[in-house]
């Protein structure tokens, strides 16, 4: 690959990574004020239907655009690129119309199987976003296939900003005007199609020129619609499945948690509120994943470059750095959140309800981060079998066990099965991956060092929080303001203990330190300290 072209790819990947990071943070953070404004039951109403939106946006933002970009990049000239994009648009249009009419006609049936027929209008509202999915996915895929990431990045940010603004406005008017939770949910979910319309405008010129204008004569043979549809189902479907793993688990929750709680003996209104408490874990996991995967993702271009240049040793080093950084950050985030959960629950959501369930749910960060990292590496190697089997095994675990665990153990059971499902997914992927990739986790005692360091950090943070609580007294410690102060102090203590322990135990190589924020400064400071003592 020429150096100029490689630089363009790296810059494009950086732009897309930054916009994705901002969008993910927005997507996680808005749910905290939403829950505070509409309460547990209002949050339940929104979260029950959120997985349908999440799957649609995964298709439009990650899965199908990545596949279409591959199709476009394979074409030898501009005419062929535009024609393959046009065919992709036609195939996706057929798929999206099937989904749209399925959701519209089946809204009442779906809502009934979720245990709440009042959700039907909200399902109908979110269905409209699938009408715009082909336009968005094809536009994003076309430009990504030409290594132009700007349009995708801008449309992604527009979509999230518009959607979040409408959701918060719907929550505000709901409180101000006394709407019921289902009316609020319908307006909040109407944000999905409205945001899709706004982000689609970025691709207006592209669509008018390449999708709606008369088609030019082909310059090279193109795959038939039949072959292309088959590739969409197999290759595109795989990418969508990988990108939507966590959301698919949430969809299973939408169909089983509420019904399981009612079967357990809870009154429907109590069950709705408990499901809303359980759903508090989702934004926390999402934020934890952003932290755990953001920095390791910066190594992806170098990983791709090493593979393209056929440098197996460099590829292994980059893979090791990705896995080590992702695992360390996800472990630190998981242990830190578990240790601080009572304070975080009080600070963000105003109560201690569901603290145990949230502590269990948070462990999802660890396995979800590992799954994300391993799928990135396996995709670069074109190894899809382990991924597919792992995802199917994990989803089957969730589907088979969730309802039973909820009936017996309530929302603690739902949290446990989510973690178990992700653990099964990762275990299958790890066992099915090449031997070199398996050994990355086990080399040089890294895992033992990390577990020991994380345990020490967790114990120190818990003891520190208990000490502060004892000093200020239980009444003051139970206020939202003091919970915030304890959380900040706990985070600072946790970071200091983890970093100091990582340096002392030589947890990371120099390459891995350089990936982390302020890693370069830390290396210099440690080197100066050694010179000073010698």
C-alpha positions in Angstrom: 0.0 0.0 0.0 1.5 3.4 -1.0 2.6 5.6 1.9 0.2 8.5 1.0 -2.7 6.1 0.7 -1.8 4.5 4.0 -1.7 7.9 5.7 -5.2 8.7 4.3 -6.5 5.4 5.7 -5.0 6.1 9.2 -6.4 9.7 9.2 -9.8 8.4 8.2 -9.7 5.7 10.9 -8.8 8.3 13.4 -11.6 10.7 12.4 -14.1 7.8 12.5 -12.8 6.6 15.9 -13.1 10.1 17.4 -16.7 10.6 16.1 -17.6 7.0 17.3 -16.2 7.8 20.7 -18.2 11.0 21.0 -21.4 9.3 19.7 -21.0 6.4 22.2 -20.5 8.7 25.1 -23.6 10.7 24.1 -25.6 7.5 23.7 -24.7 6.4 27.2 -24.8 9.7 29.1 -28.3 10.9 28.0 -30.0 7.9 29.7 -28.9 9.1 33.1 -30.9 12.5 33.0 -33.7 10.6 31.2 -34.0 8.2 34.1 -33.9 11.0 36.6 -36.7 12.9 34.8 -39.1 10.1 34.1 -38.3 7.6 36.9 -37.9 3.9 36.9 -41.2 3.0 35.1 -40.6 5.7 32.5 -37.1 4.4 31.9 -38.5 0.9 31.6 -40.9 2.0 28.9 -38.0 3.6 26.9 -35.5 0.7 27.5 -38.0 -2.0 26.5 -38.1 -0.7 22.9 -34.5 0.6 22.8 -33.0 -2.7 21.5 -35.1 -2.4 18.3 -33.6 1.0 17.7 -30.2 -0.2 18.6 -30.3 -3.1 16.1 -31.5 -0.8 13.3 -28.6 1.7 14.0 -26.1 -1.1 14.2 -27.2 -2.2 10.7 -27.1 1.4 9.4 -23.9 2.5 11.2 -21.6 -0.5 11.5 -22.6 -3.8 10.0 -23.9 -3.1 6.5 -21.7 0.0 5.9 -18.6 -2.0 6.7 -19.8 -4.7 4.2 -20.7 -2.2 1.5 -17.4 -0.5 1.9 -15.7 -3.8 1.2 -17.9 -4.3 -1.9 -17.0 -0.8 -3.1 -13.3 -1.2 -2.4 -13.3 -4.4 -4.5 -14.4 -2.5 -7.7 -11.8 -1.4 -10.3 -13.3 1.9 -11.3 -15.7 4.7 -10.3 -18.6 3.5 -12.5 -18.4 0.0 -11.0 -18.3 1.5 -7.5 -21.4 3.5 -8.0 -23.3 0.6 -9.6 -22.4 -1.9 -6.8 -23.6 0.8 -4.3 -26.9 1.1 -6.3 -27.4 -2.7 -6.1 -26.6 -2.7 -2.4 -29.2 0.1 -1.9 -31.9 -2.0 -3.8 -31.2 -5.1 -1.7 -31.2 -3.1 1.6 -34.4 -1.3 0.6 -36.2 -4.7 0.2 -34.9 -5.8 3.6 -35.8 -2.6 5.4 -39.4 -2.6 4.0 -39.8 -6.2 5.2 -38.6 -5.2 8.7 -40.7 -1.9 8.6 -44.0 -3.7 7.7 -43.2 -6.5 10.1 -42.8 -4.1 13.0 -45.9 -2.0 12.0 -48.2 -5.0 11.5 -46.8 -7.0 14.4 -46.4 -4.2 16.9 -49.3 -5.4 19.1 -48.1 -9.0 19.0 -44.5 -8.0 19.9 -45.7 -5.8 22.7 -47.9 -8.6 24.1 -44.9 -11.0 24.1 -43.0 -8.4 26.0 -45.7 -8.5 28.6 -47.1 -5.0 28.0 -49.5 -4.3 25.1 -49.2 -0.5 25.8 -45.8 -0.6 24.2 -47.3 -1.1 20.7 -47.4 2.6 19.6 -43.7 3.0 20.6 -42.8 0.0 18.4 -44.7 1.6 15.5 -42.8 4.9 16.1 -39.4 3.3 16.0 -40.2 1.2 12.9 -40.0 4.3 10.7 -36.2 4.6 11.1 -35.8 1.4 9.1 -37.2 3.2 6.1 -34.0 5.4 6.1 -31.6 2.6 6.9 -30.7 1.8 3.2 -29.9 5.4 2.4 -27.7 5.8 5.4 -25.9 2.4 5.2 -25.2 2.8 1.4 -24.0 6.3 1.7 -21.7 5.5 4.6 -20.5 2.3 3.0 -19.7 4.0 -0.3 -17.6 6.7 1.2 -15.8 4.3 3.6 -15.0 2.1 0.6 -13.2 5.1 -0.9 -11.4 5.7 2.4 -13.4 8.9 3.0 -14.6 8.7 6.6 -15.7 12.3 7.0 -19.3 11.9 5.8 -19.9 8.8 8.0 -18.4 10.7 11.0 -20.6 13.8 10.5 -23.8 11.8 9.9 -23.1 9.7 13.0 -22.7 12.8 15.2 -25.8 14.5 13.7 -27.8 11.4 14.3 -26.8 11.2 18.0 -27.1 14.9 18.8 -30.6 15.2 17.2 -31.9 12.0 18.8 -30.6 12.9 22.3 -32.0 16.4 22.1 -35.5 15.1 21.1 -35.4 12.5 23.9 -34.5 15.0 26.6 -37.2 17.4 25.3 -39.8 14.6 25.3 -38.8 13.8 28.9 -39.0 17.5 29.9 -42.5 18.0 28.4 -43.6 14.7 29.9 -42.8 16.0 33.4 -44.0 19.5 32.7 -47.3 18.6 31.0 -48.0 15.4 33.0 -47.9 12.9 30.1 -48.2 9.2 30.9 -45.0 7.1 30.4 -46.2 5.5 27.2 -46.9 8.9 25.5 -43.4 10.0 26.6 -41.9 6.8 25.2 -43.7 7.3 21.9 -42.3 10.8 21.5 -38.8 9.7 22.7 -38.7 6.9 20.2 -39.9 9.2 17.4 -36.4 10.7 17.8 -35.0 7.7 15.9 -36.7 8.3 12.5 -36.3 12.1 12.9 -32.6 11.8 13.6 -32.2 9.4 10.7 -33.8 12.0 8.4 -31.4 14.7 9.6 -28.3 12.4 9.2 -29.5 11.2 5.8 -29.3 14.8 4.5 -25.4 14.4 4.4 -25.8 11.9 1.6 -28.4 13.8 -0.5 -25.9 14.7 -3.3 -24.6 11.1 -3.3 -28.1 9.6 -3.4 -29.3 11.9 -6.2 -26.2 11.2 -8.3 -25.6 7.5 -7.7 -28.8 5.9 -6.4 -31.7 7.8 -8.1 -30.2 9.1 -11.3 -30.3 6.8 -14.5 -27.7 4.1 -14.1 -24.6 4.3 -16.4 -23.6 1.4 -18.5 -21.3 -1.0 -16.6 -17.7 -1.1 -17.5 -16.9 -4.4 -15.8 -19.1 -7.5 -15.0 -20.9 -7.1 -11.7 -22.2 -9.9 -9.4 -25.8 -10.8 -9.9 -28.5 -9.7 -7.4 -28.8 -13.3 -6.3 -25.0 -13.6 -5.5 -25.0 -10.2 -3.9 -28.0 -11.0 -1.8 -26.3 -14.2 -0.6 -23.2 -12.2 0.3 -25.3 -9.7 2.2 -26.9 -12.5 4.2 -23.7 -14.3 5.0 -20.9 -11.7 5.2 -23.1 -8.6 6.0 -25.2 -10.6 8.4 -22.1 -11.7 10.3 -20.8 -8.2 10.6 -24.2 -7.0 11.9 -24.4 -9.9 14.3 -20.9 -9.1 15.7 -21.7 -5.4 16.1 -25.1 -6.0 17.8 -24.0 -8.6 20.4 -24.8 -6.6 23.5 -28.0 -5.1 22.0 -29.3 -8.6 21.1 -28.9 -9.6 24.8 -30.9 -6.6 25.8 -33.6 -7.6 23.3 -33.9 -11.0 25.1 -34.3 -9.0 28.3 -37.2 -7.0 26.8 -39.1 -10.3 26.2 -38.2 -12.1 29.4 -37.5 -9.9 32.4 -40.8 -8.2 32.8 -42.8 -11.4 32.2 -40.5 -13.3 34.5 -40.9 -10.8 37.3 -44.7 -11.0 37.0 -44.5 -14.8 37.0 -42.4 -14.5 40.2 -45.3 -12.8 41.9 -44.6 -9.1 41.4 -47.5 -6.8 40.5 -47.1 -5.5 36.9 -46.4 -1.9 38.1 -43.7 -3.2 40.5 -42.2 -5.4 37.8 -42.0 -2.4 35.4 -40.2 -0.3 38.0 -37.8 -3.2 38.8 -37.0 -3.6 35.1 -36.3 0.1 35.0 -33.8 -0.3 37.9 -32.2 -3.3 36.1 -31.8 -1.1 32.9 -29.6 1.4 34.9 -26.8 -1.0 34.2 -26.8 -0.5 30.4 -25.5 3.1 30.3 -22.8 2.2 32.9 -21.7 -0.8 30.8 -21.7 1.3 27.7 -19.5 3.9 29.3 -17.2 1.3 30.7 -16.8 -0.2 27.2 -16.0 3.1 25.7 -13.1 3.5 28.2 -12.0 -0.1 27.8 -11.9 -0.2 24.0 -11.2 3.4 22.9 -7.4 3.2 23.4 -6.8 -0.3 22.2 -8.8 0.6 19.0 -6.0 3.1 18.1 -3.8 0.0 17.4 -6.2 -1.3 14.7 -4.5 0.6 11.7 -1.1 -0.7 12.8 -2.5 -4.2 13.1 -4.0 -4.0 9.5 -0.7 -2.6 8.2 1.4 -5.4 9.7 -1.0 -8.0 8.2 -0.9 -6.3 4.8 2.9 -6.2 4.8 3.0 -9.9 5.9 4.9 -9.2 9.2 3.7 -12.0 11.5 5.9 -11.0 14.5 4.8 -7.3 14.3 1.2 -8.5 13.9 1.5 -10.6 17.1 3.0 -7.7 19.0 0.2 -5.4 18.0 -2.4 -8.0 18.9 -0.8 -8.6 22.3 -0.8 -4.9 22.9 -4.5 -4.6 21.9 -5.6 -7.5 24.1 -3.5 -6.5 27.1 -4.6 -2.8 27.1 -8.3 -3.7 26.5 -8.2 -6.4 29.2 -6.4 -4.1 31.8 -8.7 -1.2 31.2 -11.9 -3.3 31.2 -10.7 -5.1 34.4 -9.9 -1.8 36.1 -13.3 -0.3 35.0 -15.2 -3.4 36.2 -13.5 -3.6 39.6 -13.7 0.1 40.2 -17.4 0.3 39.3 -18.3 -2.8 41.4 -16.4 -1.3 44.4 -18.1 2.2 44.0 -21.5 1.0 42.9 -23.5 2.0 46.0 -22.1 5.6 45.6 -22.5 5.6 41.8 -26.1 4.3 42.1 -27.0 7.0 44.6 -25.2 9.8 42.6 -26.5 9.0 39.2 -30.0 7.6 39.9 -30.9 8.9 43.3 -31.3 5.6 45.2 -29.6 2.3 46.1 -32.2 0.1 44.5 -30.7 -2.8 42.5 -27.1 -2.2 43.7 -26.4 -6.0 43.8 -27.9 -6.6 40.3 -25.9 -3.6 38.9 -22.7 -5.0 40.5 -23.2 -8.3 38.7 -24.3 -6.6 35.5 -21.1 -4.5 35.4 -18.9 -7.6 35.0 -20.3 -7.6 31.5 -17.7 -4.9 30.7 -14.9 -7.3 31.1 -16.2 -10.0 28.7 -17.8 -7.5 26.2 -14.4 -5.7 25.9 -12.6 -8.9 25.2 -15.2 -10.0 22.7 -14.8 -6.6 20.9 -11.0 -6.9 20.8 -10.9 -10.5 19.7 -13.5 -10.0 17.0 -11.4 -7.1 15.6 -8.4 -9.4 15.3 -10.4 -12.3 14.0 -12.0 -10.1 11.3 -8.6 -8.9 10.2 -7.6 -12.6 9.8 -10.9 -13.4 8.0 -11.7 -15.9 10.7 -15.4 -15.8 11.1 -16.4 -19.4 12.2 -15.4 -19.0 15.9 -17.1 -15.6 16.1 -20.4 -16.9 14.7 -20.5 -20.1 16.8 -19.5 -18.0 19.9 -22.3 -15.4 19.4 -24.9 -18.1 18.7 -23.8 -20.0 21.8 -24.0 -16.9 24.0 -27.4 -15.8 22.6 -28.7 -19.4 23.1 -27.5 -19.3 26.7 -29.3 -16.0 27.4 -32.5 -17.2 25.6 -32.7 -20.5 27.4 -31.7 -19.4 30.9 -32.9 -15.8 31.3 -36.6 -16.4 32.1 -35.9 -19.2 34.5 -33.3 -17.2 36.4 -35.6 -14.1 36.6 -38.4 -16.2 38.0 -36.1 -17.6 40.7 -33.7 -14.7 41.4 -35.3 -11.6 40.0 -33.2 -8.9 38.3 -30.1 -10.4 40.0 -30.8 -13.5 37.9 -31.1 -11.5 34.7 -27.7 -9.8 35.4 -26.1 -13.2 36.1 -27.3 -14.7 32.8 -26.1 -11.6 30.8 -22.6 -12.1 32.3 -22.7 -15.9 31.8 -23.8 -15.4 28.1 -20.9 -13.0 27.3 -18.5 -15.4 29.1 -19.7 -18.3 26.9 -19.3 -16.1 23.8 -15.8 -15.2 24.7 -14.8 -18.7 25.7 -15.9 -20.2 22.4 -14.2 -17.4 20.4 -11.0 -17.8 22.4 -10.9 -21.6 22.0 -11.7 -21.3 18.3 -9.0 -18.7 17.6 -5.5 -19.5 16.3 -3.1 -20.7 18.9 -1.0 -17.6 18.8 -4.1 -15.5 19.7 -5.0 -17.8 22.6 -1.5 -17.5 24.0 -1.6 -13.7 24.1 -3.7 -13.9 27.4 -1.5 -16.5 29.0 2.1 -15.2 28.3 4.5 -14.0 30.9 2.1 -14.2 33.9 0.2 -11.2 32.6 -3.2 -12.5 33.7 -2.1 -13.4 37.3 -0.4 -10.0 37.7 -3.6 -8.2 36.5 -5.9 -10.2 38.7 -3.8 -9.6 41.8 -3.4 -5.9 41.1 -7.2 -5.5 40.4 -8.0 -7.3 43.7 -5.7 -4.9 45.6 -7.2 -1.9 43.9 -10.7 -3.0 44.7 -10.0 -3.7 48.4 -8.2 -0.3 48.8 -11.1 1.6 47.2 -13.8 -0.2 49.3 -11.9 0.4 52.5 -11.3 4.1 51.6 -15.1 4.5 50.9 -16.0 2.9 54.2 -13.5 5.1 56.0 -14.9 8.3 54.5 -18.5 7.1 55.3 -17.5 6.5 58.9 -15.9 10.0 59.2 -18.9 12.0 57.7 -21.6 9.8 59.3 -24.3 7.6 57.6 -26.8 10.5 57.2 -24.5 12.8 55.2 -22.9 9.9 53.4 -26.3 8.9 52.1 -26.9 12.2 50.3 -26.3 12.6 46.5 -23.7 15.3 46.9 -21.5 13.3 49.3 -22.0 10.2 47.1 -20.4 12.3 44.3 -17.5 13.4 46.5 -16.8 9.8 47.7 -17.0 8.6 44.0 -14.5 11.1 42.8 -12.1 10.3 45.7 -12.6 6.6 45.1 -11.8 6.9 41.4 -8.6 8.9 42.1 -7.4 6.4 44.7 -8.2 3.5 42.3 -6.3 5.1 39.4 -3.3 5.9 41.6 -3.2 2.3 43.1 -3.7 0.7 39.6 -1.0 2.8 37.9 1.5 2.5 40.7 0.9 -1.3 40.8 1.2 -1.6 37.1 4.5 0.1 37.1 5.8 -1.9 40.1 4.7 -5.2 38.6 5.8 -4.3 35.1 2.3 -5.1 33.8 2.8 -3.4 30.4 5.5 -3.3 27.8 6.7 0.2 26.7 4.6 -0.3 23.5 1.5 -0.8 25.7 2.2 2.1 27.9 2.5 4.4 24.9 -1.1 3.5 23.9 -2.5 4.7 27.2 -3.1 8.4 27.9 -0.1 10.1 29.5 1.8 6.8 29.1 4.8 8.5 27.5 5.1 11.0 30.4 4.9 8.2 32.9 7.7 6.3 31.2 9.9 9.4 31.3 9.0 10.0 34.9 9.9 6.5 35.9 13.2 6.6 33.9 14.1 9.9 35.7 13.3 8.4 39.0 15.6 5.4 38.4 18.4 7.8 37.3 17.9 9.8 40.4 18.2 6.8 42.7 21.2 5.2 40.9 
